Amino acid sequence: MFARLKELGLGEYERKAYAGLLQHGTMKGGELSKITGVPHGKIYTALHNLAKKQFVTIVDIKPQLFSAVDPKIALAAAIQQEIKDLEQLKKDVLKDARTMRAPTQEQTIEQVKVFPGRKARDAINLHFFNDAQKEVRFMFTYEERVHKLERAIYAAVKRGLKVRIIATLMTKDGERLMRKDVRNGVDVRYYRVEEMRLNIMDKKESRLEVVNPRNRRDRVLIYYQNGDISKHFANYFDSLWKKAKKISSI
């Protein structure tokens, strides 16, 4: 978990402070500094940054007390903030693009769509594998998979598509399915990712799925027809891919 917090934008001192509060409970900044090894002159800056990012709550008495927010709540808030930041990036990029284009040039408005549930997810997954030109990056739990999707994945590999799948959950049945994919030409690696699924087609379209930790069947799907956001997601996927464990065919 400590390493994953870095991917959410937490600095070294922030990660140490949050981990210390999770392990030892509510305490003063000076106490936390001694336990974690974060310099006394840096601990309060780290804690107040964590409070802004909704990883820590502050009891505003003298001296102040600091408590860790439940990881599920903190991670959900961090993901929502990343979505907001990406939405703002989309607006800024489109605004800049409009100022760079000639007035007579036809403009294309790239779309962001939000869907509840699984129906849209299955349709978008099939679209990615059926219509991709070069590569699909895919995150998947391997808990269940419809036959249509499996056929689409193998057909994409046969026509020369590069397919990389990060398995986010490891079970015996799932591992058997992973090895089957590897035998059929899919590159599969394992890396545990909580409550988020991310798929990218050709760095042009992407799908972000956020799972409710209290009810795994409750989820929100955000579909981006936006190259800039999709490239950002692809870079994040690639950073996880480097850390993931390679799955063999045997």
C-alpha positions as CSV (number, residue, x, y, z in Angstrom):
1,M,0.0,0.0,0.0
2,F,2.9,2.4,0.9
3,A,4.2,2.3,-2.7
4,R,0.7,2.8,-4.2
5,L,0.2,6.0,-2.3
6,K,3.0,7.5,-4.3
7,E,0.9,6.9,-7.5
8,L,-1.8,9.0,-5.9
9,G,0.5,12.0,-5.6
10,L,1.6,11.6,-1.9
11,G,5.2,12.6,-1.1
12,E,7.5,10.5,1.0
13,Y,6.9,12.3,4.2
14,E,3.1,12.3,3.5
15,R,3.2,8.5,3.0
16,K,5.2,7.9,6.1
17,A,2.9,10.1,8.2
18,Y,-0.3,8.5,6.9
19,A,1.1,5.0,7.4
20,G,2.1,6.0,10.9
21,L,-1.4,7.2,11.8
22,L,-3.0,4.1,10.4
23,Q,-0.7,1.9,12.5
24,H,-0.7,3.9,15.7
25,G,-4.0,5.8,15.7
26,T,-4.6,9.5,16.6
27,M,-1.6,11.4,17.9
28,K,0.2,14.7,18.0
29,G,2.5,15.8,15.3
30,G,5.6,15.6,17.5
31,E,4.8,12.1,18.5
32,L,4.2,11.0,14.9
33,S,7.6,12.6,13.9
34,K,9.4,10.4,16.4
35,I,7.6,7.2,15.4
36,T,8.0,7.7,11.6
37,G,11.3,9.4,11.4
38,V,9.8,12.4,9.5
39,P,11.7,15.5,10.6
40,H,9.9,17.6,13.1
41,G,10.1,20.6,10.8
42,K,8.4,18.7,8.0
43,I,5.8,16.6,9.8
44,Y,3.2,19.4,10.1
45,T,3.5,20.4,6.5
46,A,3.0,16.8,5.5
47,L,0.0,16.4,7.8
48,H,-1.7,19.6,6.6
49,N,-1.1,18.5,3.0
50,L,-2.7,15.1,3.8
51,A,-5.7,16.9,5.3
52,K,-6.1,18.9,2.1
53,K,-6.0,15.7,0.2
54,Q,-8.6,14.1,2.6
55,F,-6.3,11.5,3.9
56,V,-6.1,13.0,7.4
57,T,-8.5,14.8,9.8
58,I,-7.4,17.4,12.3
59,V,-8.8,17.9,15.8
60,D,-8.2,21.7,16.1
61,I,-7.2,21.9,19.8
62,K,-3.9,22.8,21.3
63,P,-1.8,20.9,20.6
64,Q,-3.5,19.6,17.4
65,L,-4.4,16.0,17.1
66,F,-4.2,14.1,13.8
67,S,-6.2,11.0,12.7
68,A,-6.0,8.9,9.5
69,V,-9.1,8.7,7.3
70,D,-10.2,5.1,6.5
71,P,-8.2,4.1,3.4
72,K,-11.3,3.1,1.4
73,I,-12.8,6.6,2.0
74,A,-9.5,8.4,1.3
75,L,-8.8,6.4,-1.9
76,A,-12.3,7.0,-3.2
77,A,-11.8,10.8,-2.6
78,A,-8.4,10.7,-4.3
79,I,-9.9,9.0,-7.4
80,Q,-12.7,11.5,-7.5
81,Q,-10.2,14.3,-7.3
82,E,-8.2,12.8,-10.1
83,I,-11.3,12.6,-12.2
84,K,-12.0,16.3,-11.5
85,D,-8.5,17.1,-12.5
86,L,-8.8,15.2,-15.7
87,E,-12.1,16.9,-16.5
88,Q,-10.4,20.3,-16.0
89,L,-7.5,19.1,-18.2
90,K,-10.0,18.2,-20.9
91,K,-11.6,21.7,-20.7
92,D,-8.2,23.4,-20.8
93,V,-6.9,21.4,-23.7
94,L,-10.0,21.9,-25.7
95,K,-10.0,25.6,-25.0
96,D,-6.3,25.9,-26.1
97,A,-7.1,23.8,-29.2
98,R,-9.9,26.1,-30.2
99,T,-7.6,29.2,-30.0
100,M,-5.0,27.5,-32.2
101,R,-7.3,26.5,-35.0
102,A,-8.3,28.6,-37.9
103,P,-11.9,29.9,-37.6
104,T,-12.9,28.2,-40.8
105,Q,-11.6,24.8,-39.7
106,E,-14.1,22.2,-38.7
107,Q,-13.9,21.5,-34.9
108,T,-14.6,18.2,-33.2
109,I,-15.9,18.2,-29.7
110,E,-14.5,15.2,-27.9
111,Q,-17.0,13.5,-25.5
112,V,-17.1,12.3,-22.0
113,K,-20.0,10.0,-21.0
114,V,-21.0,8.6,-17.6
115,F,-22.9,5.3,-17.3
116,P,-24.1,3.3,-14.3
117,G,-24.0,-0.5,-14.2
118,R,-22.5,-3.2,-16.4
119,K,-24.4,-3.1,-19.8
120,A,-22.4,-0.2,-21.1
121,R,-19.2,-1.7,-19.8
122,D,-19.6,-4.9,-21.9
123,A,-20.5,-2.9,-25.0
124,I,-17.5,-0.6,-24.7
125,N,-15.1,-3.5,-24.0
126,L,-16.3,-5.3,-27.2
127,H,-15.9,-2.0,-29.1
128,F,-12.3,-1.6,-27.9
129,F,-11.2,-5.1,-29.0
130,N,-13.3,-5.1,-32.3
131,D,-12.3,-1.6,-33.4
132,A,-8.8,-1.0,-32.1
133,Q,-6.0,-0.5,-34.7
134,K,-2.9,-1.0,-32.7
135,E,-3.2,-1.8,-29.0
136,V,-5.6,-2.3,-26.1
137,R,-4.5,-1.9,-22.5
138,F,-7.0,-3.7,-20.2
139,M,-7.5,-4.1,-16.4
140,F,-9.6,-7.0,-15.3
141,T,-10.2,-9.0,-12.1
142,Y,-10.6,-12.4,-14.0
143,E,-13.6,-13.2,-11.8
144,E,-15.9,-13.7,-14.7
145,R,-15.9,-13.0,-18.5
146,V,-18.5,-13.3,-21.1
147,H,-17.7,-15.6,-24.1
148,K,-18.2,-12.7,-26.5
149,L,-15.4,-10.7,-24.9
150,E,-13.1,-13.7,-24.9
151,R,-13.7,-14.3,-28.6
152,A,-13.1,-10.6,-29.3
153,I,-9.8,-10.6,-27.4
154,Y,-8.4,-13.7,-29.2
155,A,-9.6,-12.4,-32.6
156,A,-7.9,-9.0,-31.9
157,V,-4.6,-10.9,-31.2
158,K,-4.9,-12.9,-34.4
159,R,-5.2,-9.8,-36.5
160,G,-2.0,-8.5,-35.0
161,L,-3.3,-6.3,-32.1
162,K,-1.1,-5.9,-29.1
163,V,-3.2,-6.8,-26.0
164,R,-1.9,-6.2,-22.5
165,I,-4.0,-7.2,-19.5
166,I,-3.3,-6.3,-15.9
167,A,-5.0,-8.9,-13.7
168,T,-6.1,-7.0,-10.5
169,L,-7.1,-10.0,-8.5
170,M,-5.5,-13.4,-8.1
171,T,-7.7,-16.5,-7.6
172,K,-7.2,-20.2,-8.7
173,D,-9.9,-20.0,-11.3
174,G,-8.7,-16.6,-12.4
175,E,-5.1,-17.8,-12.7
176,R,-6.2,-20.6,-15.0
177,L,-8.0,-18.1,-17.2
178,M,-4.9,-15.9,-17.2
179,R,-2.7,-18.8,-18.4
180,K,-5.2,-19.6,-21.1
181,D,-5.0,-16.0,-22.4
182,V,-1.2,-16.2,-22.4
183,R,-1.3,-19.4,-24.5
184,N,-3.6,-17.5,-26.9
185,G,-1.1,-14.6,-27.4
186,V,-2.3,-12.2,-24.7
187,D,0.4,-10.5,-22.5
188,V,-0.9,-10.8,-18.9
189,R,0.6,-9.5,-15.7
190,Y,-0.7,-9.4,-12.1
191,Y,-0.9,-6.2,-10.0
192,R,-3.4,-5.7,-7.2
193,V,-5.5,-2.6,-7.8
194,E,-8.4,-1.7,-5.5
195,E,-11.8,-0.4,-6.7
196,M,-10.7,1.0,-10.0
197,R,-10.6,-0.5,-13.6
198,L,-8.9,1.3,-16.5
199,N,-9.0,0.3,-20.2
200,I,-7.5,2.2,-23.1
201,M,-7.8,1.8,-26.9
202,D,-5.0,3.1,-29.1
203,K,-4.5,6.0,-26.7
204,K,-7.6,7.6,-28.3
205,E,-10.4,6.3,-26.1
206,S,-10.5,5.1,-22.6
207,R,-12.8,3.7,-19.9
208,L,-12.5,4.4,-16.2
209,E,-14.6,2.2,-13.9
210,V,-14.9,3.1,-10.2
211,V,-16.3,0.3,-7.9
212,N,-18.2,0.9,-4.7
213,P,-16.1,-0.9,-2.0
214,R,-19.3,-1.7,0.0
215,N,-21.1,-3.2,-3.0
216,R,-18.9,-4.5,-5.8
217,R,-21.8,-4.7,-8.2
218,D,-22.4,-1.0,-7.7
219,R,-20.1,0.9,-10.1
220,V,-19.8,4.0,-12.2
221,L,-18.4,3.9,-15.7
222,I,-16.8,7.0,-17.3
223,Y,-16.1,6.7,-21.0
224,Y,-13.7,9.2,-22.6
225,Q,-13.5,9.9,-26.3
226,N,-10.5,12.1,-25.7
227,G,-7.0,11.5,-26.8
228,D,-5.3,13.7,-24.2
229,I,-7.0,12.0,-21.2
230,S,-6.5,8.6,-22.8
231,K,-2.8,9.2,-23.2
232,H,-2.6,10.2,-19.5
233,F,-4.4,7.0,-18.5
234,A,-2.1,5.0,-20.8
235,N,1.0,6.4,-19.0
236,Y,-0.5,5.4,-15.7
237,F,-1.3,1.9,-17.0
238,D,2.3,1.6,-18.2
239,S,3.7,2.6,-14.8
240,L,1.7,-0.2,-13.2
241,W,2.7,-2.6,-15.9
242,K,6.4,-2.1,-15.1
243,K,5.7,-3.2,-11.5
244,A,3.4,-6.1,-12.3
245,K,4.3,-9.8,-12.1
246,K,4.4,-11.6,-15.5
247,I,2.0,-14.5,-15.9
248,S,3.4,-17.6,-17.7
249,S,1.4,-20.0,-19.9
250,I,2.1,-23.0,-17.7
